[in-house]
Structure formats: C-alpha cells, structure tokens
Amino acid sequence: MMFKAKGEKGQGLIEYALIIVLVSIVVIVVLALLGPAIGDIFQQIIDTI
C-alpha cells in the first residue's frame, strides 16, 4: 500500500500553479509577437466593410 507524504497535496498545487504560469507566459509572448499582425487583419476587414 502506498502512503502519501504530508506535503504531497501542496506539491501538486504548486506544480499546477507553475504549469498555469508557464502557459500564460507563452500566451503573452505569442500575443505580443502576433498582436500587430492580428490587428492589421482586423483593420483590413473593417476597411472592406
């Protein structure tokens, strides 16, 4: 039978928090790099309407 350590629940929570932080950093970087291009596409759509 496997016994869980006392700090295992906190450790799992920290791992989930780190994953969320890393994903959010990636999203922010992608939006920062592609933001102007996406804005140009929307501007072209608005201009044609």
N, CA and C atoms as an extended XYZ file, in Angstrom:
147
Properties=species:S:1:pos:R:3:atomname:S:1:resname:S:1:resid:I:1 pbc="F F F"
N         0.843       -1.176        0.000 N   MET     1
C         0.000        0.000        0.000 CA  MET     1
C         0.891        1.243        0.000 C   MET     1
N         0.517        2.222       -0.803 N   MET     2
C         1.309        3.453       -0.915 CA  MET     2
C         0.771        4.490        0.065 C   MET     2
N         1.668        5.144        0.749 N   PHE     3
C         1.284        6.207        1.673 CA  PHE     3
C         1.691        7.546        1.075 C   PHE     3
N         0.804        8.507        1.182 N   LYS     4
C         1.105        9.838        0.670 CA  LYS     4
C         1.838       10.638        1.736 C   LYS     4
N         2.808       11.399        1.297 N   ALA     5
C         3.517       12.280        2.212 CA  ALA     5
C         2.634       13.475        2.556 C   ALA     5
N         2.910       14.096        3.678 N   LYS     6
C         2.090       15.233        4.105 CA  LYS     6
C         2.111       16.377        3.105 C   LYS     6
N         3.259       16.702        2.537 N   GLY     7
C         3.384       17.847        1.648 CA  GLY     7
C         3.020       17.556        0.211 C   GLY     7
N         2.535       16.347       -0.076 N   GLU     8
C         2.250       15.979       -1.462 CA  GLU     8
C         1.103       16.784       -2.047 C   GLU     8
N         0.090       17.083       -1.254 N   LYS     9
C        -1.039       17.870       -1.752 CA  LYS     9
C        -0.576       19.276       -2.108 C   LYS     9
N         0.233       19.887       -1.271 N   GLY    10
C         0.779       21.208       -1.558 CA  GLY    10
C         1.715       21.188       -2.748 C   GLY    10
N         2.458       20.109       -2.877 N   GLN    11
C         3.377       19.994       -4.003 CA  GLN    11
C         2.602       19.927       -5.314 C   GLN    11
N         1.520       19.187       -5.346 N   GLY    12
C         0.692       19.110       -6.555 CA  GLY    12
C         0.100       20.458       -6.908 C   GLY    12
N        -0.311       21.204       -5.896 N   LEU    13
C        -0.872       22.529       -6.126 CA  LEU    13
C         0.178       23.459       -6.720 C   LEU    13
N         1.406       23.376       -6.227 N   ILE    14
C         2.494       24.207       -6.754 CA  ILE    14
C         2.796       23.822       -8.198 C   ILE    14
N         2.756       22.535       -8.503 N   GLU    15
C         3.023       22.102       -9.878 CA  GLU    15
C         1.961       22.627      -10.823 C   GLU    15
N         0.686       22.574      -10.429 N   TYR    16
C        -0.374       23.129      -11.260 CA  TYR    16
C        -0.204       24.633      -11.440 C   TYR    16
N         0.187       25.325      -10.386 N   ALA    17
C         0.397       26.769      -10.473 CA  ALA    17
C         1.542       27.085      -11.434 C   ALA    17
N         2.619       26.310      -11.383 N   LEU    18
C         3.737       26.530      -12.299 CA  LEU    18
C         3.332       26.290      -13.745 C   LEU    18
N         2.534       25.271      -13.983 N   ILE    19
C         2.053       25.000      -15.343 CA  ILE    19
C         1.215       26.163      -15.844 C   ILE    19
N         0.317       26.679      -15.004 N   ILE    20
C        -0.531       27.801      -15.392 CA  ILE    20
C         0.321       29.035      -15.690 C   ILE    20
N         1.324       29.281      -14.875 N   VAL    21
C         2.206       30.433      -15.095 CA  VAL    21
C         2.962       30.279      -16.415 C   VAL    21
N         3.497       29.106      -16.685 N   LEU    22
C         4.238       28.897      -17.929 CA  LEU    22
C         3.341       29.041      -19.151 C   LEU    22
N         2.136       28.502      -19.086 N   VAL    23
C         1.201       28.631      -20.213 CA  VAL    23
C         0.836       30.088      -20.433 C   VAL    23
N         0.598       30.829      -19.345 N   SER    24
C         0.237       32.235      -19.503 CA  SER    24
C         1.397       33.036      -20.085 C   SER    24
N         2.634       32.721      -19.716 N   ILE    25
C         3.793       33.412      -20.291 CA  ILE    25
C         3.877       33.140      -21.795 C   ILE    25
N         3.653       31.901      -22.194 N   VAL    26
C         3.684       31.562      -23.618 CA  VAL    26
C         2.597       32.315      -24.373 C   VAL    26
N         1.393       32.379      -23.806 N   VAL    27
C         0.288       33.094      -24.454 CA  VAL    27
C         0.623       34.577      -24.593 C   VAL    27
N         1.179       35.177      -23.553 N   ILE    28
C         1.527       36.594      -23.595 CA  ILE    28
C         2.591       36.856      -24.666 C   ILE    28
N         3.597       35.999      -24.748 N   VAL    29
C         4.646       36.178      -25.747 CA  VAL    29
C         4.088       36.039      -27.158 C   VAL    29
N         3.242       35.040      -27.371 N   VAL    30
C         2.649       34.838      -28.702 CA  VAL    30
C         1.788       36.038      -29.084 C   VAL    30
N         0.983       36.523      -28.156 N   LEU    31
C         0.148       37.686      -28.463 CA  LEU    31
C         0.988       38.927      -28.700 C   LEU    31
N         2.079       39.083      -27.972 N   ALA    32
C         2.949       40.239      -28.178 CA  ALA    32
C         3.600       40.189      -29.561 C   ALA    32
N         3.966       38.994      -30.009 N   LEU    33
C         4.602       38.870      -31.317 CA  LEU    33
C         3.597       38.960      -32.463 C   LEU    33
N         2.427       38.370      -32.287 N   LEU    34
C         1.443       38.327      -33.366 CA  LEU    34
C         0.383       39.415      -33.266 C   LEU    34
N         0.396       40.182      -32.199 N   GLY    35
C        -0.621       41.212      -31.991 CA  GLY    35
C        -0.748       42.192      -33.136 C   GLY    35
N         0.356       42.798      -33.580 N   PRO    36
C         0.244       43.740      -34.693 CA  PRO    36
C        -0.296       43.099      -35.972 C   PRO    36
N         0.101       41.874      -36.267 N   ALA    37
C        -0.392       41.192      -37.465 CA  ALA    37
C        -1.886       40.933      -37.359 C   ALA    37
N        -2.339       40.523      -36.184 N   ILE    38
C        -3.773       40.280      -35.982 CA  ILE    38
C        -4.543       41.591      -36.094 C   ILE    38
N        -3.985       42.670      -35.550 N   GLY    39
C        -4.621       43.979      -35.657 CA  GLY    39
C        -4.742       44.429      -37.097 C   GLY    39
N        -3.706       44.162      -37.904 N   ASP    40
C        -3.753       44.524      -39.322 CA  ASP    40
C        -4.841       43.756      -40.058 C   ASP    40
N        -4.998       42.486      -39.732 N   ILE    41
C        -6.034       41.671      -40.372 CA  ILE    41
C        -7.412       42.226      -40.047 C   ILE    41
N        -7.653       42.546      -38.771 N   PHE    42
C        -8.946       43.116      -38.401 CA  PHE    42
C        -9.156       44.477      -39.054 C   PHE    42
N        -8.093       45.255      -39.187 N   GLN    43
C        -8.217       46.570      -39.824 CA  GLN    43
C        -8.583       46.417      -41.298 C   GLN    43
N        -8.013       45.436      -41.968 N   GLN    44
C        -8.363       45.177      -43.372 CA  GLN    44
C        -9.821       44.768      -43.501 C   GLN    44
N       -10.305       43.941      -42.563 N   ILE    45
C       -11.704       43.534      -42.575 CA  ILE    45
C       -12.613       44.729      -42.391 C   ILE    45
N       -12.256       45.600      -41.440 N   ILE    46
C       -13.065       46.795      -41.186 CA  ILE    46
C       -13.057       47.714      -42.407 C   ILE    46
N       -11.912       47.863      -43.054 N   ASP    47
C       -11.814       48.736      -44.221 CA  ASP    47
C       -12.666       48.234      -45.377 C   ASP    47
N       -12.745       46.914      -45.562 N   THR    48
C       -13.538       46.379      -46.654 CA  THR    48
C       -15.026       46.460      -46.380 C   THR    48
N       -15.405       46.583      -45.112 N   ILE    49
C       -16.838       46.709      -44.772 CA  ILE    49
C       -17.212       48.134      -44.877 C   ILE    49
